Amino acid sequence: MVSQQTQEKYAELALRTGVNLQKGQALMINAPLEGAEFTKVVVRKAYELGAKDVHINWVDDELTLLKYENAPDEVIGTYPEWKVLLHDTFAEDGAAILNIRSTNPDLLKDIDSSRVAKANKAAALAMKNFRKYTMNDKITWSIISIPTGDWAQKIFPDKSREDAIESLWDAIVKIVRVDQEDPVAAWDAHNKTLETAREILNEKNYKKLIFKAPGTELEMELPEGHIWKGGSAVSEKGITFNPNMPTEEVFSLPHKYGVNGTVSSTKPLNYGGSLIDNFSLTFKDGKVVDFKAEQGEDTLKHLLETDEGATRLGEVALVPHESPVSQSGLIFYNTLFDENASCHIALGKAYPTNLKGGSAMNEEELDKHGVNDSLTHVDFMIGSEELDIDGVKEDGSTEAVFRNGTWALNVKGN
């Protein structure tokens, strides 16, 4: 097992750089029961940093599976009102939200995908107000992961449970820079690199991006007034935080009506406890008009049927192939990690903060600007060492943005 010192460094990083917990602020943590030891380290550290209250929402894969296997449809399709009230109350109080995600990727592989889709949609509808707090950066929030046994053995199937967990701890610690002497300082430097990349892209102000790779030929218009973000974010109260740890991306939003062509996945997508793999989507005027998948096609179908917005894109993110996640050589079957190994796009809701003035716009105004809305937001990976991306400028000329899976622009100053 990872050392106590390493756990404390990781906990401090999640609290100081992730959610940037303030003195007198409440903290809500969503955590796996299997990770109770680490979660207690986080709670202890949070109180040391001055948290006024720390609340834990425990989740457990075995209990989740038992519910899917045994509960009637009317329960599966209902989201408890008390959970909505709990989250809204903490958000209204300005609490920080820390999510520790470590789900078994194969947890629901034998469950009828329509039941999973029903549960996901019910949760998304019920939590719509709460999601406005996170997707508009009204509060500080962050997502991290720790190893759990089933997840670790999915990544390292030839190892014992104990050895697999140890190997996954080793990988995570390196990728999130906790192995460095001062992880907080290391993240400050990393955020500056991502800030440079997003500043260059914002200055370029491309009208369109063109993606080309095996199985991918996609043209993506970018809305007027789009903003590239990445690394740290700033909350409504002016607090700097890191929503994702790890993060290697700079991201913006496609025009919801301006995506055409076909795109193919390059890594498995873990969606709702089921895997979707080797899939492709064809877009016309921003909407998915055809799709196929070698694995999980029914799950993909249910995802696309969530609502009209689930058939359109809400995010485009650029990640160089030499990112630490990619260089680990591992497939994590966990979007938080896999999306930071690869350029990716997302079906569903766009972040209003990726448009100038977007946070202050209503749904109708966002739609007029080409900003997608949906109950869902699901990232999937399309990048590899074979991906080329061109940017189309205002005058119609093009230039290389990515070549062979990495930056063609001078984002690192060399």
C-alpha positions as CSV (number, residue, x, y, z in Angstrom):
1,M,0.0,0.0,0.0
2,V,1.1,3.6,-0.7
3,S,2.8,5.3,2.2
4,Q,1.0,7.5,4.7
5,Q,3.3,10.4,3.6
6,T,2.3,10.0,0.0
7,Q,-1.4,9.8,0.9
8,E,-1.1,13.1,2.9
9,K,0.7,14.8,0.0
10,Y,-2.0,13.7,-2.4
11,A,-4.8,14.8,0.0
12,E,-3.1,18.2,0.4
13,L,-2.7,18.6,-3.3
14,A,-6.4,17.7,-3.9
15,L,-7.5,20.3,-1.3
16,R,-5.1,23.1,-2.0
17,T,-4.7,22.9,-5.8
18,G,-7.8,20.8,-6.7
19,V,-10.7,22.6,-4.9
20,N,-8.5,25.2,-3.2
21,L,-10.4,24.9,0.1
22,Q,-10.8,28.2,1.9
23,K,-10.8,28.7,5.7
24,G,-14.4,28.6,6.9
25,Q,-15.7,26.8,3.8
26,A,-17.7,23.6,3.8
27,L,-16.5,20.5,1.8
28,M,-18.6,17.8,0.3
29,I,-16.7,14.6,-0.8
30,N,-18.1,11.8,-3.0
31,A,-15.9,8.8,-2.2
32,P,-15.7,5.0,-2.6
33,L,-16.2,3.0,0.5
34,E,-13.1,0.9,-0.4
35,G,-11.1,4.2,-0.2
36,A,-12.2,5.0,3.3
37,E,-8.6,5.1,4.6
38,F,-7.5,7.7,2.1
39,T,-10.8,9.7,2.5
40,K,-10.2,10.0,6.2
41,V,-6.7,11.5,5.4
42,V,-8.5,14.0,3.2
43,V,-11.0,14.9,5.9
44,R,-8.4,15.3,8.6
45,K,-6.3,17.6,6.2
46,A,-9.4,19.6,5.3
47,Y,-10.1,20.4,8.9
48,E,-6.5,21.3,9.4
49,L,-6.9,23.8,6.5
50,G,-9.9,25.4,8.2
51,A,-12.9,23.6,6.7
52,K,-16.1,24.4,8.8
53,D,-17.7,21.1,7.8
54,V,-16.9,18.0,5.8
55,H,-19.6,15.7,4.5
56,I,-19.0,12.4,2.8
57,N,-21.3,10.7,0.3
58,W,-20.1,7.1,0.3
59,V,-20.5,4.9,-2.8
60,D,-19.9,1.2,-3.1
61,D,-19.8,-0.8,-6.3
62,E,-21.2,-4.0,-4.8
63,L,-24.2,-2.1,-3.4
64,T,-24.7,-0.3,-6.6
65,L,-24.8,-3.6,-8.5
66,L,-27.2,-5.2,-6.1
67,K,-29.6,-2.3,-6.6
68,Y,-29.5,-2.7,-10.4
69,E,-30.0,-6.4,-10.1
70,N,-32.9,-6.3,-7.7
71,A,-34.7,-2.9,-7.5
72,P,-37.9,-2.5,-9.6
73,D,-37.9,-0.2,-12.6
74,E,-39.8,2.6,-10.8
75,V,-37.0,2.8,-8.2
76,I,-34.2,2.7,-10.9
77,G,-35.9,5.5,-12.8
78,T,-36.3,7.7,-9.7
79,Y,-33.6,9.9,-8.1
80,P,-34.2,10.6,-4.4
81,E,-35.3,14.2,-3.6
82,W,-33.2,14.2,-0.4
83,K,-30.0,13.8,-2.5
84,V,-30.9,16.7,-4.7
85,L,-31.6,18.9,-1.6
86,L,-28.4,17.8,0.0
87,H,-26.3,18.8,-3.0
88,D,-28.2,22.0,-3.6
89,T,-27.8,23.0,0.0
90,F,-24.0,22.6,0.0
91,A,-23.8,24.4,-3.4
92,E,-25.9,27.3,-2.2
93,D,-23.6,27.6,0.9
94,G,-20.6,27.9,-1.5
95,A,-19.1,24.5,-0.5
96,A,-16.2,23.0,-2.4
97,I,-17.0,19.6,-4.0
98,L,-14.3,16.9,-4.3
99,N,-15.2,13.7,-6.3
100,I,-13.0,10.6,-5.8
101,R,-13.9,8.4,-8.7
102,S,-12.7,4.8,-8.8
103,T,-15.5,2.7,-10.3
104,N,-15.0,-0.8,-11.7
105,P,-15.3,-0.3,-15.5
106,D,-17.1,-3.7,-15.9
107,L,-19.5,-3.2,-13.0
108,L,-22.7,-3.1,-15.0
109,K,-21.7,-5.1,-18.0
110,D,-24.4,-7.7,-17.4
111,I,-27.1,-5.2,-16.6
112,D,-29.7,-4.3,-19.2
113,S,-28.4,-1.1,-20.7
114,S,-31.9,0.5,-20.8
115,R,-32.0,0.3,-17.0
116,V,-28.7,2.1,-16.7
117,A,-29.8,4.7,-19.2
118,K,-33.0,5.2,-17.2
119,A,-31.1,5.7,-14.0
120,N,-28.6,8.1,-15.6
121,K,-31.3,10.2,-17.1
122,A,-33.3,10.4,-13.8
123,A,-30.1,11.6,-12.0
124,A,-29.2,14.1,-14.7
125,L,-32.7,15.6,-14.6
126,A,-32.8,15.8,-10.8
127,M,-29.3,17.3,-10.5
128,K,-29.8,19.9,-13.3
129,N,-29.7,22.8,-10.9
130,F,-26.7,21.5,-9.0
131,R,-24.8,21.0,-12.3
132,K,-25.2,24.7,-13.1
133,Y,-23.0,25.4,-10.1
134,T,-20.1,23.2,-11.4
135,M,-20.4,23.8,-15.1
136,N,-20.5,27.6,-14.7
137,D,-17.7,27.6,-12.0
138,K,-20.0,29.1,-9.5
139,I,-18.2,26.9,-6.8
140,T,-14.9,25.2,-6.7
141,W,-14.8,21.5,-7.5
142,S,-12.4,18.8,-8.5
143,I,-12.2,15.2,-9.6
144,I,-9.4,12.8,-8.5
145,S,-9.0,9.0,-8.4
146,I,-7.5,6.4,-6.1
147,P,-7.0,2.7,-6.8
148,T,-9.7,0.2,-6.0
149,G,-9.3,-3.6,-6.4
150,D,-11.6,-4.3,-9.3
151,W,-10.5,-1.2,-11.3
152,A,-6.8,-2.0,-10.6
153,Q,-7.2,-5.6,-11.8
154,K,-8.9,-4.4,-15.0
155,I,-5.7,-2.5,-15.8
156,F,-3.3,-5.1,-14.6
157,P,-5.2,-8.4,-15.2
158,D,-2.1,-10.6,-14.7
159,K,-1.3,-9.3,-11.2
160,S,-2.8,-10.3,-7.8
161,R,-5.3,-7.8,-6.4
162,E,-2.7,-6.4,-3.9
163,D,0.0,-6.0,-6.6
164,A,-2.5,-4.5,-9.0
165,I,-3.5,-1.9,-6.5
166,E,0.1,-1.1,-5.7
167,S,0.9,-0.7,-9.4
168,L,-2.0,1.6,-10.0
169,W,-1.0,3.7,-7.0
170,D,2.4,4.0,-8.5
171,A,1.0,5.1,-11.8
172,I,-1.4,7.6,-10.3
173,V,1.2,9.2,-8.0
174,K,3.5,9.9,-11.0
175,I,0.8,11.2,-13.3
176,V,-0.6,13.6,-10.7
177,R,2.9,14.7,-9.8
178,V,2.6,13.6,-6.1
179,D,6.0,11.9,-6.5
180,Q,7.6,15.3,-6.8
181,E,9.0,17.1,-3.7
182,D,6.5,19.9,-3.9
183,P,3.4,18.7,-5.9
184,V,1.7,22.1,-5.4
185,A,4.6,23.9,-7.0
186,A,4.8,21.3,-9.8
187,W,1.1,21.9,-10.6
188,D,1.6,25.7,-10.6
189,A,4.3,25.2,-13.3
190,H,2.1,22.8,-15.2
191,N,-0.8,25.2,-15.1
192,K,1.4,27.9,-16.6
193,T,2.2,25.6,-19.6
194,L,-1.5,25.0,-20.2
195,E,-2.2,28.7,-19.9
196,T,0.4,29.4,-22.6
197,A,-1.3,26.9,-24.9
198,R,-4.8,28.3,-24.3
199,E,-3.6,31.9,-24.8
200,I,-2.1,31.0,-28.2
201,L,-5.3,29.3,-29.3
202,N,-7.4,32.3,-28.1
203,E,-5.2,34.6,-30.1
204,K,-5.5,32.4,-33.2
205,N,-9.3,32.5,-32.9
206,Y,-9.8,29.8,-35.5
207,K,-13.1,29.6,-37.3
208,K,-12.9,25.8,-37.8
209,L,-10.8,22.8,-36.9
210,I,-10.2,19.9,-39.3
211,F,-9.3,16.5,-37.8
212,K,-7.7,13.7,-39.9
213,A,-6.6,10.2,-38.7
214,P,-7.4,6.6,-39.6
215,G,-11.2,6.4,-39.5
216,T,-11.5,10.2,-38.8
217,E,-12.3,13.0,-41.2
218,L,-14.1,15.7,-39.2
219,E,-14.7,19.4,-39.7
220,M,-15.7,21.3,-36.6
221,E,-16.8,25.0,-36.6
222,L,-16.1,27.0,-33.5
223,P,-18.6,29.6,-32.3
224,E,-17.9,33.3,-32.6
225,G,-16.6,34.3,-29.1
226,H,-15.4,30.9,-28.2
227,I,-12.8,30.7,-25.4
228,W,-10.1,28.1,-24.9
229,K,-9.6,27.0,-21.3
230,G,-7.4,24.5,-19.6
231,G,-5.6,23.7,-16.4
232,S,-6.8,25.9,-13.6
233,A,-10.1,27.7,-13.5
234,V,-11.4,30.6,-11.5
235,S,-14.7,30.5,-9.6
236,E,-17.4,33.1,-9.4
237,K,-15.8,34.3,-6.1
238,G,-12.3,34.6,-7.8
239,I,-10.8,31.4,-6.3
240,T,-8.4,29.5,-8.6
241,F,-8.9,25.7,-8.7
242,N,-8.2,22.7,-10.8
243,P,-11.4,20.8,-11.8
244,N,-9.5,17.7,-13.1
245,M,-6.4,16.0,-11.6
246,P,-4.8,14.9,-13.8
247,T,-5.3,17.4,-16.6
248,E,-3.3,17.8,-19.7
249,E,-5.9,19.4,-22.0
250,V,-6.9,22.8,-23.3
251,F,-10.5,22.8,-24.4
252,S,-13.3,24.8,-26.0
253,L,-16.7,24.2,-27.5
254,P,-17.7,23.3,-31.1
255,H,-20.6,25.0,-32.7
256,K,-23.6,22.7,-32.1
257,Y,-24.8,23.0,-35.7
258,G,-21.4,23.1,-37.3
259,V,-19.9,19.6,-37.1
260,N,-19.6,17.4,-40.2
261,G,-17.9,14.1,-41.0
262,T,-16.9,11.0,-39.2
263,V,-14.8,10.5,-36.1
264,S,-13.5,7.2,-34.6
265,S,-12.7,6.4,-31.0
266,T,-9.1,5.5,-30.1
267,K,-9.7,4.3,-26.5
268,P,-12.5,2.4,-24.7
269,L,-15.2,4.6,-23.1
270,N,-16.4,3.6,-19.7
271,Y,-19.9,4.9,-19.5
272,G,-22.2,4.2,-16.6
273,G,-20.3,1.0,-15.6
274,S,-20.3,-0.4,-19.2
275,L,-17.6,-0.2,-21.9
276,I,-18.1,1.2,-25.4
277,D,-15.2,0.3,-27.6
278,N,-14.0,0.7,-31.3
279,F,-16.9,3.0,-32.2
280,S,-17.5,5.7,-34.7
281,L,-19.9,8.6,-35.1
282,T,-21.0,10.4,-38.3
283,F,-22.2,14.0,-38.0
284,K,-24.2,16.2,-40.3
285,D,-24.9,19.8,-39.4
286,G,-23.8,19.0,-35.9
287,K,-26.0,16.0,-35.3
288,V,-25.1,12.3,-35.1
289,V,-26.8,10.7,-38.1
290,D,-25.0,7.3,-37.9
291,F,-23.0,5.3,-35.4
292,K,-21.5,1.9,-34.8
293,A,-19.5,0.1,-32.1
294,E,-17.8,-3.2,-31.9
295,Q,-18.6,-3.4,-28.1
296,G,-21.4,-1.6,-26.2
297,E,-23.4,-0.5,-29.2
298,D,-26.7,-0.7,-27.2
299,T,-25.1,1.4,-24.5
300,L,-24.0,4.0,-27.1
301,K,-27.5,4.0,-28.5
302,H,-29.0,4.7,-25.1
303,L,-26.5,7.5,-24.5
304,L,-27.4,9.2,-27.8
305,E,-31.1,8.8,-26.9
306,T,-30.7,10.7,-23.6
307,D,-32.1,13.9,-25.3
308,E,-31.6,15.9,-28.5
309,G,-28.5,17.5,-27.2
310,A,-26.8,14.1,-26.6
311,T,-26.5,13.7,-30.4
312,R,-24.4,16.9,-30.6
313,L,-21.0,17.9,-29.3
314,G,-20.3,20.1,-26.3
315,E,-16.5,20.0,-26.0
316,V,-13.3,19.7,-28.0
317,A,-10.1,19.2,-26.1
318,L,-6.5,19.0,-27.4
319,V,-4.0,16.8,-25.6
320,P,-0.5,16.0,-26.9
321,H,0.3,12.3,-27.3
322,E,3.4,12.7,-25.1
323,S,1.3,13.6,-22.0
324,P,2.3,11.6,-18.8
325,V,-0.9,9.6,-19.0
326,S,-0.2,8.6,-22.6
327,Q,3.4,7.8,-21.8
328,S,2.4,5.5,-19.0
329,G,1.4,3.1,-21.8
330,L,-1.7,2.1,-19.8
331,I,-5.4,2.1,-20.7
332,F,-7.2,3.2,-17.5
333,Y,-10.8,2.5,-18.5
334,N,-11.5,5.7,-16.6
335,T,-12.3,8.9,-18.5
336,L,-10.5,11.2,-16.1
337,F,-7.2,9.5,-17.0
338,D,-7.8,8.3,-20.6
339,E,-9.1,11.7,-21.8
340,N,-5.8,13.2,-20.6
341,A,-3.8,10.8,-22.8
342,S,-5.6,11.8,-25.9
343,C,-7.4,14.5,-27.8
344,H,-11.1,14.1,-27.1
345,I,-14.6,15.5,-27.8
346,A,-17.7,15.2,-25.7
347,L,-21.3,14.4,-26.5
348,G,-23.8,16.6,-24.7
349,K,-23.8,19.8,-22.7
350,A,-21.2,22.5,-23.4
351,Y,-19.5,24.6,-20.6
352,P,-21.1,28.1,-20.9
353,T,-17.8,29.4,-19.6
354,N,-16.2,28.5,-23.0
355,L,-18.1,31.4,-24.6
356,K,-17.6,35.1,-23.9
357,G,-20.4,36.1,-21.6
358,G,-21.8,32.6,-21.7
359,S,-22.3,32.2,-18.0
360,A,-24.8,35.1,-18.0
361,M,-26.8,33.8,-20.9
362,N,-30.1,31.9,-20.7
363,E,-30.7,28.7,-22.7
364,E,-32.2,30.4,-25.7
365,E,-29.3,32.9,-25.9
366,L,-26.7,30.1,-25.6
367,D,-28.5,28.2,-28.4
368,K,-28.3,31.2,-30.7
369,H,-24.6,31.3,-30.2
370,G,-24.2,27.6,-31.0
371,V,-23.7,26.4,-27.4
372,N,-25.1,22.8,-26.9
373,D,-27.3,21.9,-24.0
374,S,-28.1,18.4,-22.7
375,L,-28.6,16.4,-19.6
376,T,-25.4,14.6,-20.3
377,H,-21.7,15.3,-21.0
378,V,-19.6,12.4,-22.0
379,D,-16.0,12.7,-23.2
380,F,-14.6,10.1,-25.6
381,M,-11.1,9.8,-26.9
382,I,-10.2,10.4,-30.6
383,G,-6.4,11.2,-30.4
384,S,-3.4,9.1,-31.3
385,E,0.1,9.5,-32.7
386,E,-1.6,9.5,-36.1
387,L,-3.9,12.5,-35.6
388,D,-3.4,15.7,-37.5
389,I,-5.4,18.8,-36.8
390,D,-5.6,22.0,-39.0
391,G,-6.9,25.3,-37.9
392,V,-8.9,27.4,-40.4
393,K,-8.4,31.2,-39.9
394,E,-10.8,34.0,-40.5
395,D,-9.4,34.6,-44.0
396,G,-9.9,31.0,-44.9
397,S,-6.3,30.0,-44.8
398,T,-5.2,27.0,-42.8
399,E,-2.3,26.1,-40.6
400,A,-1.1,23.0,-38.7
401,V,-2.3,22.8,-35.1
402,F,-1.3,19.2,-34.4
403,R,0.9,16.8,-36.4
404,N,1.4,13.2,-35.6
405,G,-0.5,13.6,-32.3
406,T,1.3,16.5,-30.9
407,W,1.5,20.3,-31.1
408,A,2.6,21.9,-34.3
409,L,2.1,25.3,-32.7
410,N,4.9,26.7,-30.5
411,V,3.1,26.2,-27.2
412,K,6.2,25.3,-25.2
413,G,8.4,28.2,-26.4
414,N,11.0,26.0,-28.1
